[in-house]
Amino acid sequence: MRRAVRALVMIALVIVVLPYILTPLYVVGHPVSTLMIGRFLMGEHVTRRWADLDTISPALPAAVVGAEDGKFCSHHGIDWDSVRDVIEDAQDGEIVRGGSTITQQVAKNLFLWPGRSVVRKALEFPLALWIDLVLSKKRILEIYLNIAELGPDGQFGAEAGANYAFNRPASSLALQEAALLASILPNPSARSARNPGPAVRRMAGLYMSRAQSAAATSCWSRNR
């Protein structure tokens, strides 16, 4: 029994520590998400062709930052103001909004699992801080745009999402198309950029205006 407990403890430690070892290695390369791996193992369809950030239309990172994480360039992995707002909403009995930064989503997608849980959040917070410390803003956004699910049938990343929705490469996306892709995050199964409904179109209009503000900072075009 003691050996079994020790073995379980060692396995848990490896699972917790491994992401911190792997993160510095992701300065280069084409990492895949746990969801992509899960689909592979289940024999489900996966489409992903890596696209360097410099080859993606500038409209897409601007739209995604405007939609998902307006303080991406100023925080260090966690938007603490957003975290406080979420806690206050929960205490007031209001619907809890998503408060995850792009860096947190990278941590979740690369190393953890979907769904809400206290355990996952407890692992995600320090990991997001580590990712922001080790990787540049440009690299974090590049990874996110290549592992985010952007289609209803295993289309991952900007290139696969753009091809599925608009039959064109990510390099030639217009601002409206980029905003439509940003509008289907994080649920491309329920929302469609290919055949957008009224709600998606409304969000896309909002994200188009936010993208212009995000593009003005564009920290991802620099080293940090």
N, C-alpha and C positions, 0 to 999 in steps of 0.2 A: 504493500500500500504506500509506504514512504517513497519507494522508487517511482511509483506511478505519479505521486504528487509532485516529486522533484522534476519528473519528465514534463508534466503539464506546465509547471512553473517556468521551465527552460523554454518550452515552446512559446509560452505567452511572452516571455522576455524577447525572444527572437522576433516575434511578430511586431512588438512595440518598437524595438531598436532598429530593425531592418530599414524602415523608411528613412531614418536619419542617416544611414550609411549610403543608401541609394541616391538620395537627393543631390549630393555634390556631383555624382556621375551624370546627372541629367542636365548638366551644363551643355552637353552635346548629346547627339543621338535623337532617336525618335521613340520616346516612351509611349506605352499603351496603358489604357485605363483598366481597372479591375472589371468594369462592366464589359469592355471589349473581350477580355480574357474569359469572362463567364460565358459570353455568347459563343466564343470559339469552342469552349469545352462542351457546351450544350448542342453544338452543331448548328447554331443559328447564323443567319447572314450577317456579315460584317464587311463594310466598305470604308476604307480609310487610305487616302494618299496624302502623305505629309506635304505640307506647304510651308516654306520658310516665311516668317512674318514679312520680310521685305518684298516677297512676291505676291502677297495678298493685297487686294485693294485697300487703301488706307481708310475707306469708308467703313469697313467691317470692324476692325478693332475699335474705332471711335464709337460706332453704334453699340457694340457690346459693352464697352466701358460705360457709356451713357445709360445703358439699360440695366446693367448688373451691378455696377460698382463705381459710382460717381466719384468716390474718394480714392480710387485705385492708386493715383500718383502720390498721394499724401500720407496714406496709412502704411503701417509696417506689417501687413498681413491680416490684421484684425481692425475693423472699424468699430471702435469701442462706443462711439455715440450711437451707432445702429444697434449694438448689443444692448445698451441701456434702454433704448426705445422698445426693443422686443420684450425685455424683462418687464418694463412698465405696462405694456399692453397685456401681457399674460397676467400680471397682478390685478389689472382692472377688468379681467374677464373678456377682453377683446380678442378678436382673431389674431393669432400670432403671425406676423409677416416674416418672410424670409430675410434674414440679416446677414447672410454669408457673403463674404467678399470673393472676388475672383480667385485670390490666393487660397482661401478656404476650399473653394470648389476644386481647385487643382489638387489640394491635399486629399480631399474626399475621393475624387475620381481616380487618382493614381494609386492610392494606398488603402482606402477604406471601403465603405459600402454605402449604398443609397438608403434613404429612409431616415426618419428622425429618431434619435435615441440619445440619452444622456451620455452613454459610454462613447458613442461615436464622436459627439461634440467634445468630450474630454480629451480624446485622442487628437481631434482635428485642430484645436486651438494652438497648442504648442507646436504642432507640426507646421501650421501655417506661418507662425513666427519664424521657424527655422528655414522654411522655403524662401521667405522674403529676405532673410539674412544671407542665404547662400546663393540664390539665383537673382539675376537682374530682373527689373520690371519687364523688359523686353522679352526675356526668355520665359518668364511666367505667363505672359499673355500669349506668346507663341505656342507654348505647350497647351494652354487652355483652348485655343482656337483649333488645335489638332486632336483634342480628345473629347471635346463637347459633343453630345449627341445632337445632330442637326437634321435628322430625318426619321421617318416612322419605322424603317425596316433596317436598322443597324447602320445607318449612314453617320459616320463619325468624322468630325473635323470640317473645316471651312470648304475644302475642295469637294468632298463628297456631298456636303449640304448644298453648295452652289450648283453643282451638276444636277442633283436630284430636283431641286426647286425651280431652277431657271435654265437648265441645260447650257450652262456656261461656266468657265473656270472662276475660281475665287479672285483671280487677278483682275477681272473685268467687271466686278460687281459695282453697280451704281448705288448711291446713298439709299434710295428707297428699297432696293433689294437687300442691302445690308441690314437695314432697319427691320425688314420683314423677318430675316433670319434671326436677328436678336430677339424679336417678339415671340418666337416659338420656344425659347429657353424658359424653363428647363424641361419642358414637356412636349417634345415634337410628335408624340403619338396623339395628343389631344388637339394640338394646334398645327396649322399648316402654313408654310410660306409659299407653297406651290399653289394652293387654292385657299387663300386667306379669307376668313370670315370677317364680319364687321369689327369684332373685338380686336383681332390681330391687326387689322388696318388702323384702328384707333391707336393702339400701342405703337405701331410703326411710325405714325405721324409724330407722336410724342418723342420717340427715340431719335427721329431725324433731327429735331431741334436740339436734343441733348447731345447728339453726336458732334454738332458744331462746337459746343462748349468743350467737350472732351478733347477734340482735335486741337484746340488752342493750347492745351497743356502737353499732350502727346509725349509723356515721359518715356514711353516705349520706343521712341525713335532715338533715345540717348542710351547710355550704358546702364542707367538706373531708372 
